[in-house]
Amino acid sequence: MRSSGPEKSAIVSQGKKQDCAGFRPERVAADCGDLPFLIRRDGTWMYRGSPITRKPMICLFSTVLAREADGGYMLETPVERGRIEVEDVPFVAMELEWSGQGAQQVLTFRTNIDQCITAGPEHPIRIRHDLLSCEPTPYLHVRDGKGAFPIEARICRATYYELVALAEPGMVRGRSVLGVWSCGAFFSLGDLPPGCGR
């Protein structure tokens, strides 16, 4: 292959100067605005209104999923970034495996993209209650976002019932609750009715 001659030499020499100076030009990802992606509440990824059926592609997209400080979701690569719509949270925790008892108990969830996440101090479980029905919806912290809002998985109903079966009474911030242990951390699933303490 023919050398580009002086042009190539100039680029190489410029790169060497930057290396010697310890300088790296910061690359800013191009903002593509809103992208035609939607993640439904059940974990289905949609592109232009049609479901993405290839799981390896969904897994690939999930690796470049980020959450902004304002709570919005982005697909972000080193060169491009764009906002996508998420109905609830991006992932669903489908299965649960557990071992041990009490504070030594370990709860490991498998998500809809086959990612295994062990609940604990770095991956807490939280419960959100519907304002009208008071129905609980459990979530698992998957990874941090860029601000206060994490990327989470919704724990599916069947798996939530498994958690309830493992629950035991405990105290959280002075309240009697029913909760579960994992990796030395206790997570509340809900308040205990009066008179149902230890």
C-alpha positions in Angstrom: 0.0 0.0 0.0 1.4 3.4 -1.0 2.5 5.7 1.9 0.7 9.0 2.2 4.0 10.7 2.4 4.3 14.1 4.1 0.6 14.1 5.2 1.1 10.8 7.1 4.4 12.0 8.6 2.7 15.2 9.8 -0.1 13.3 11.6 2.4 10.9 13.2 4.7 13.7 14.4 1.7 15.6 15.7 0.6 12.5 17.6 4.1 12.1 19.1 4.1 15.7 20.2 0.8 15.3 21.9 2.1 12.0 23.6 5.3 13.8 24.8 3.2 16.6 26.2 0.8 14.3 27.9 -2.0 16.0 26.0 -5.1 14.1 24.7 -7.7 16.1 22.8 -11.1 15.3 24.5 -13.5 13.9 22.0 -17.1 15.1 22.5 -19.8 12.7 21.4 -22.1 14.1 18.8 -25.7 14.7 20.1 -28.1 12.8 17.9 -31.2 14.1 19.8 -34.1 11.7 20.2 -33.5 8.2 18.9 -36.4 5.9 17.8 -35.9 3.4 20.6 -38.4 2.5 23.4 -37.9 0.1 26.2 -41.3 -1.2 27.4 -42.2 -1.9 31.0 -41.9 -5.7 30.3 -38.3 -5.2 29.1 -39.0 -5.4 25.4 -36.8 -3.2 23.3 -38.5 -1.4 20.4 -37.0 0.2 17.3 -39.2 2.4 15.2 -42.3 0.6 16.7 -41.0 -2.9 16.1 -39.6 -5.2 18.8 -35.9 -6.1 18.6 -35.9 -9.9 18.7 -32.2 -10.6 18.6 -31.1 -10.9 22.2 -27.3 -10.4 21.5 -28.3 -7.0 19.9 -30.3 -6.0 23.0 -27.3 -7.1 25.2 -25.0 -4.9 23.1 -27.3 -1.9 23.3 -27.5 -2.4 27.1 -23.8 -1.9 27.5 -24.0 1.6 26.1 -27.1 2.6 28.1 -26.5 5.5 30.4 -28.8 7.6 32.7 -28.4 11.3 32.8 -28.5 13.5 35.9 -32.0 14.6 35.0 -33.2 10.9 35.1 -33.4 10.5 31.3 -31.9 7.6 29.4 -29.3 7.7 26.6 -27.5 5.4 24.3 -24.0 6.6 24.4 -20.8 5.7 22.5 -17.5 7.6 22.4 -18.7 9.3 19.1 -22.5 9.5 19.3 -25.2 9.8 21.9 -29.0 10.1 21.8 -32.0 10.1 24.2 -34.3 7.1 24.3 -37.7 6.5 25.9 -38.1 4.1 28.8 -41.6 3.3 30.1 -40.4 2.3 33.6 -36.9 0.9 34.0 -34.7 -0.7 31.4 -34.3 -4.2 32.8 -36.4 -6.9 34.5 -35.2 -9.3 37.2 -36.7 -12.6 36.1 -35.2 -15.2 38.4 -33.8 -15.5 42.0 -31.3 -17.8 43.6 -30.4 -17.7 47.2 -28.1 -19.3 49.8 -27.5 -19.0 53.5 -29.8 -17.5 56.2 -30.1 -14.3 58.1 -27.4 -11.7 57.6 -25.3 -14.4 55.8 -28.0 -14.8 53.1 -27.1 -14.0 49.5 -29.7 -13.2 46.9 -28.7 -13.2 43.3 -31.0 -12.1 40.5 -30.9 -12.9 36.8 -32.2 -10.2 34.5 -33.8 -10.4 31.1 -30.4 -9.9 29.4 -28.9 -12.8 31.5 -26.9 -10.4 33.8 -26.5 -11.8 37.3 -26.7 -9.2 40.1 -26.2 -10.0 43.8 -28.2 -7.7 46.0 -26.2 -5.9 48.7 -24.9 -2.5 49.8 -23.8 -1.7 46.2 -27.0 -3.2 44.6 -29.8 -2.3 47.0 -33.4 -3.4 46.7 -36.1 -0.7 47.0 -39.9 -0.7 47.0 -42.0 1.9 45.3 -45.7 2.1 46.2 -48.4 3.2 43.7 -49.9 6.4 45.0 -53.5 5.3 44.2 -53.5 1.5 44.8 -50.6 1.4 47.2 -49.4 -1.7 45.3 -45.7 -2.4 45.8 -43.3 -2.5 42.9 -39.8 -3.8 43.8 -36.6 -2.6 42.0 -32.9 -3.7 42.0 -30.0 -1.4 41.5 -28.1 -2.5 38.5 -25.5 0.3 38.2 -25.0 3.9 38.9 -26.2 6.7 36.6 -24.4 10.0 36.1 -26.3 11.6 38.9 -28.7 10.6 41.7 -30.8 8.4 39.4 -29.5 4.8 39.1 -30.1 2.3 36.3 -32.4 -0.4 37.8 -34.2 -3.6 37.1 -37.8 -4.1 38.1 -38.2 -7.4 40.0 -41.0 -9.3 38.3 -44.1 -10.3 40.3 -43.2 -14.1 40.6 -39.7 -13.3 41.9 -41.1 -10.7 44.3 -43.3 -13.4 45.8 -40.2 -15.5 46.3 -38.6 -12.6 48.2 -41.7 -12.3 50.4 -41.4 -16.0 51.2 -37.8 -15.4 52.4 -38.7 -12.2 54.4 -38.4 -11.9 58.1 -39.2 -9.1 60.6 -36.7 -6.4 61.2 -36.3 -2.7 62.1 -35.5 0.1 59.6 -35.3 3.7 60.8 -37.3 2.8 63.9 -40.1 1.1 62.0 -41.1 -2.6 62.2 -40.9 -4.0 58.7 -40.8 -7.2 56.8 -37.6 -7.5 54.8 -34.8 -9.7 53.4 -31.1 -10.0 54.0 -28.4 -10.1 51.3 -24.7 -9.8 51.8 -25.1 -8.3 55.2 -27.6 -5.7 54.2 -31.3 -5.7 55.2 -33.9 -4.4 52.7 -37.4 -3.5 53.7 -40.3 -5.0 51.7 -43.0 -3.2 53.7 -44.2 -2.2 57.1 -45.5 -4.8 59.5 -49.1 -4.4 60.7 -49.4 -3.4 64.4 -48.8 -6.2 66.8 -46.9 -8.3 64.2 -43.3 -7.6 65.5 -40.7 -10.1 66.5 
